[in-house]
Amino acid sequence: MTNVVEAAIAESLNSPHSKYETIEQIKDAAATLHQTHACTLCILRFLQIAHGPVYQDQDTQLYEQLGLSAPQPDKLPCPVCLGILSNDVARQIAEKYTAQEFDAQQVTLGIEVPKSIYVRHRSMQIFCSTNIALTSIQDVVDVKDTLKYMVAQQLANHSVTVVAECDTQIDIAFAHPESAPDCQFLVDRANSATASRVAIVTKLTACTDAEFTAHFTCPPPPITTRANISVSTKRASIFVGGRYLKLERNISQTPFIVEGRRVTEHSVSEIIGAPLQQLTKCDSYNMVGSGREDADVRMLGDGRPFYIECINPRRIRTLDADICEIERTLSTTNSPVQARRLQVIRAQDTAIIKEGEENKTKHYCALVWFAHELSQEKLAEINELGKHEIVLEQKTPVRVLHRRAPLTRPRKLLALAIEHIKGCFYRVRIESEAGTYIKEFVHGDLGRTVPSLAGLADTPADIFELDVECVSLDFPPAVI
């Protein structure tokens, strides 16, 4: 430790910005700062000692090298940094992060300190400008930069590197109720009930030393409590794309809840999303499909494109093999929901899902009942008509009027074919553009969809079963 302190002092003396010429001058300044009850690290900061190993240890040798008496075990917290600058605090932050089990190898740090720290630093700066060789607060090593340095050293012990920008950020927030009243005179100057950090700093900058000292003591007054700390981590979402098949009816795409009660027992998003959440250890997830079928409609063929956003995932490395295993498990357990082409995709790749809502076409197969059996002539007439594009005028269906605007939308049927099964039952195949209400096209929705299949057949009709057989949107790429 002795060599570390000597090296730090020597480096400070050699700095072109140093106001000191000899070690004795530094020791005299340290003794003056020590009288304010500042902690060792704040003394180093106000001595303009650059970050380095000297900031990692706070033991009696450091005090001895600076010619200071060692602190008593019951020493009050530092009145300048509010007890924030401590290797114990830095270690606690690192431990809280590692306990969250993120697999990130790089992180950024976001630090929020109590607003009173800015007031106390100004107080210390005024004290120092009179008592030691310090002419500007810019000469002081920043408190947040110091904490970042200390936390980075602790995280390095866990093979985690602190960088300027990446997808994972540790948010460190401090609060210190005891010193909160320090800012009140600045709040009053701002003519506001409260003041933001920016407002406090702005008012401090505009405040002369005489104005400041009229409201606050220099050096800052002692405190009896340390700042409270909270640590949380935010990570950019990851996105998993794929196509889902729904082989049974009465399964909604997302949880179907009305007035606090579930309407369907299962949902596609939960069947696929739950194992993804377990795999990525994300806080939550959100499924977005390329459109959605009703709960009583099956999704067959190659499935419907979708992606799931895994929010704040703790694990993102080496996911591909495990994601493929989710797909296999759904298949081997005969799940009513299957997944195809599951893979991690980029955030920008999700745009095609939204874009495809207007451009894709869909193929349906419906079991339709007519009030009367159709003649061969009528079947031939409808099938001939279905070889050409049919433009529908669809008013917002009655069943969704409670949640959608009452508009009339033109929709196109690109193909229509009908075949007789037995009695009054028929198999109807439809290709339509996105956004077409197929059920309403079949029965007419009380005349709100024109033309309708019931109208074309000149007899009432209703739909008994409906399957989506194809969604013509190439997403995501096939897994090789």
C-alpha positions, 0 to 999 in steps of 0.5 A, a space after each residue: 500500500 505504501 508504494 501505491 500511495 507514493 506513486 499516486 502522490 508522485 503522479 499528482 505532483 507531476 500533473 500539469 494541473 496540480 497546484 502542489 509542488 511538494 509532498 509536504 504541501 499535499 500532506 498539509 492539504 490532506 490534514 486540512 481536509 481531514 478536519 472536515 471529517 471527509 472520508 479518505 476517498 473524498 480527501 483523495 478527490 479534492 487533492 486531485 489524485 487520479 483514479 488508480 489502485 490507491 482508491 481500492 484500499 482504505 486502510 491505516 497505511 493510507 492515513 499514515 502516508 498522508 500524515 493523518 490519524 486513523 478514523 475511529 470505528 464509530 466514525 460518522 459517515 462522510 459529510 461530502 459523499 454521504 458514505 457512497 464512496 466506499 469499497 464496501 458499497 462498490 462490493 455490494 453493488 457488484 454482488 447485487 448484480 451478480 446475484 441477478 444472474 445476467 450472463 453479460 460480459 460487458 455492462 454500462 453503469 448508470 448512477 443517480 446520487 442524492 441532489 444534496 451531494 451537489 450542494 455539499 460539493 459546492 460547500 466543500 469547494 468554497 471551503 477548499 478555495 480558501 484553505 487549500 490550493 483549489 480554485 475550481 470545482 472542476 479540479 475535483 475528481 468527480 464523485 460518480 466517476 470515482 464510484 464507477 471506477 471502484 465498481 468496475 474494479 469489483 466487477 472485474 473480479 467477476 469477469 465483467 467489464 464496464 464499457 461506455 455503451 452496450 445492451 446491459 446497464 446497471 442502474 445504481 440509485 442512492 437516496 439520503 433523506 437526512 440531507 434532503 433539506 440541503 437543497 431547500 434554499 435552491 428549490 425556493 430560488 426556483 419558485 417550485 415545490 420540488 427541483 430536478 437535479 438539472 435545476 439544482 445544478 443550474 441554480 448552484 452554478 448561478 449562485 455566488 459564493 456569498 449567496 451560497 454561504 448565506 444559506 449553507 455552511 462551509 465545510 458541509 455539516 456532519 451527518 449520522 446516516 449513510 445513503 441508501 442504495 438500490 441496484 437494478 439491471 436493464 438489458 435490451 430485449 431479445 426477440 425470438 421469431 417463428 411460426 405457430 400452429 394451433 391444432 385445437 380450437 378454443 385456444 386464444 393467441 394471447 391470454 383471453 381475460 374478460 372482467 378478470 376471468 379467463 375465457 380460454 384455458 390456454 393461449 399460444 403466447 403462454 405455451 410458447 412464451 413460458 419455456 422461453 421465459 424459463 430459458 432466457 430468465 426474462 422478466 416478462 414477454 410479449 407476443 406479436 403475431 402477424 394478425 390473429 385468428 379467433 380462439 375457435 379457429 385453428 391455425 394449420 399449414 405452415 403456421 402463422 408468423 410471430 415473434 416474442 419479445 423477451 424483456 430484460 433477459 438474463 441469459 442470451 448467450 448460446 440460446 440457439 440449441 435450446 430454442 430448437 429444443 423448445 420446438 422439439 419438445 412441443 412436437 414430441 409432447 403432442 402439444 396443441 400448439 406447435 412452433 416452426 422455425 424458432 430462432 433469435 432474430 434482430 429487433 429490426 427484423 420484427 418490422 416485417 410483422 407490422 408491414 405484412 399486416 397490409 400486404 399478406 394474403 391468407 387462405 381459409 377453409 370453412 365448414 358452412 351450413 346453408 338453410 337450403 341445399 344449393 343447386 348445381 347451378 348455384 354452386 357453379 355460379 359461385 365457383 365461377 364468380 370466385 375465379 375473379 377478384 371480389 371486392 367486399 364492403 365490410 362495416 365493423 362487425 357487430 361482435 367487435 364494435 365495442 372495441 373498434 371504430 365503426 368504419 366501412 372497409 373495402 376488402 378483397 377476396 382473391 379466390 373463392 371455391 365451394 363444394 358440397 359435403 352432405 345435406 346443407 353442409 359445404 366446404 368453402 375455401 377462400 383466399 383473401 387479403 389481410 384484415 378480411 372478416 371471414 365469418 362476416 363474409 359467410 353470414 353477412 353480419 346483418 347486412 353489414 358485409 356486402 356481398 356475402 356468401 349468404 347473399 350470393 347463395 340467396 339463402 341464410 348461411 352460418 359458419 360451423 368451423 373455420 381453419 386458417 391454412 396459409 399465411 403468405 408472409 415469408 417470416 422468419 427465414 427457414 432454419 438450416 
